[in-house]
Amino acid sequence: FFFQAEDGIRDFCLSRGLGDVYKRQSNDETFKDQVQQFDLVFGSDVVYSREAVQPLLEAIKFFLKPGGTALLVNHILRCNNLEDHMKITAERLNLNIQCLGFADEENLLKIHTIKVIE
């Protein structure tokens, strides 16, 4: 099962057919019982807009096992201006987000880790 962050905020016609998968089904107890949680959730190039941050972090929290880690790698042009908003939103969702630095020699790709605060 793959969730794409933009599918949580787009309307059905624009979301490549997936619609509002996470939000629509996360309230369904049957769905929650069938969903697997993961030790590692990885996202690459998933932070584009302010509106996408909260659905993305909610999805990460939903699919992350207790004690698990999420890794996000994003281009600085898309994530630098959203870093403070990501930290504030993560704190509100009881998540700890930290920037580990850069993933490349040109310093264009930032790596963040996310963990659920227990």
C-alpha positions in Angstrom: 0.0 0.0 0.0 1.5 3.3 -1.0 0.1 6.6 0.0 1.1 9.8 -1.8 0.9 13.0 0.2 -0.8 15.0 -2.5 -3.6 12.5 -2.6 -4.6 13.5 0.9 -5.3 17.1 -0.3 -6.4 16.9 -3.9 -9.8 16.5 -5.2 -10.7 13.0 -6.7 -10.4 14.1 -10.3 -6.8 15.4 -9.8 -5.5 12.6 -7.6 -4.8 10.0 -10.2 -7.8 8.0 -9.1 -6.8 7.5 -5.5 -9.0 10.2 -4.1 -8.7 11.0 -0.4 -7.5 7.5 0.5 -5.9 8.2 3.9 -8.4 10.6 5.3 -11.4 8.7 3.9 -10.4 5.3 5.2 -8.6 6.3 8.4 -11.9 6.6 10.3 -13.1 3.2 9.2 -12.2 0.8 12.0 -12.1 -2.2 9.6 -9.5 -0.4 7.5 -7.4 0.4 10.6 -7.4 -3.3 11.6 -6.2 -4.3 8.1 -3.4 -1.7 7.7 0.1 -2.8 8.4 2.4 -0.4 10.3 6.1 -0.2 9.4 9.4 0.2 11.2 10.6 2.6 8.4 8.5 5.0 6.3 10.5 6.7 3.5 9.4 9.7 1.5 11.3 11.4 -1.2 10.4 14.8 -2.6 7.0 14.9 -0.8 7.0 18.4 0.7 5.7 21.0 -1.8 3.2 23.2 0.0 2.0 24.2 3.4 -1.3 22.5 2.8 0.5 19.1 2.2 2.5 19.2 5.5 -0.3 18.1 7.9 -1.8 15.3 5.8 1.8 14.0 5.1 2.7 14.0 8.8 -0.7 12.4 9.8 -0.1 9.7 7.2 3.4 9.1 8.5 2.1 8.8 12.1 -0.7 6.5 11.0 1.7 4.0 9.2 4.7 4.2 11.6 5.1 1.5 14.2 5.8 2.6 17.7 9.6 3.1 17.9 9.8 3.3 14.1 11.4 6.1 12.1 10.4 8.0 9.1 13.0 9.5 6.7 12.1 12.4 4.4 14.5 13.6 1.7 13.5 16.8 0.0 15.1 19.4 -2.2 15.9 22.6 -0.3 14.0 24.7 -2.8 10.8 23.0 -1.7 11.4 22.3 1.9 13.5 25.2 3.3 10.6 27.7 3.5 8.4 25.0 5.1 10.8 23.7 7.8 9.4 25.8 10.7 5.8 24.9 9.7 6.8 21.2 9.6 8.3 21.4 13.1 5.2 23.2 14.5 2.8 20.7 12.9 4.9 17.7 14.0 4.9 19.0 17.6 1.1 19.4 17.5 0.8 15.8 16.2 3.2 14.5 18.9 6.0 13.8 16.5 9.6 14.6 16.8 11.2 15.9 13.6 14.9 16.6 13.2 17.1 17.7 10.3 20.1 15.4 9.9 21.8 17.5 7.3 22.3 17.0 3.6 22.3 13.8 1.5 24.5 15.1 -1.3 27.7 16.9 -1.9 25.9 19.9 -3.5 23.8 20.5 -0.3 20.6 20.4 -2.2 18.8 17.4 -0.6 17.9 17.7 3.1 17.2 14.6 5.2 14.7 14.7 8.1 13.9 12.0 10.6 10.5 11.7 12.2 9.6 9.7 15.3 6.4 9.4 17.4 6.8 10.9 20.8 5.8 8.2 23.3 
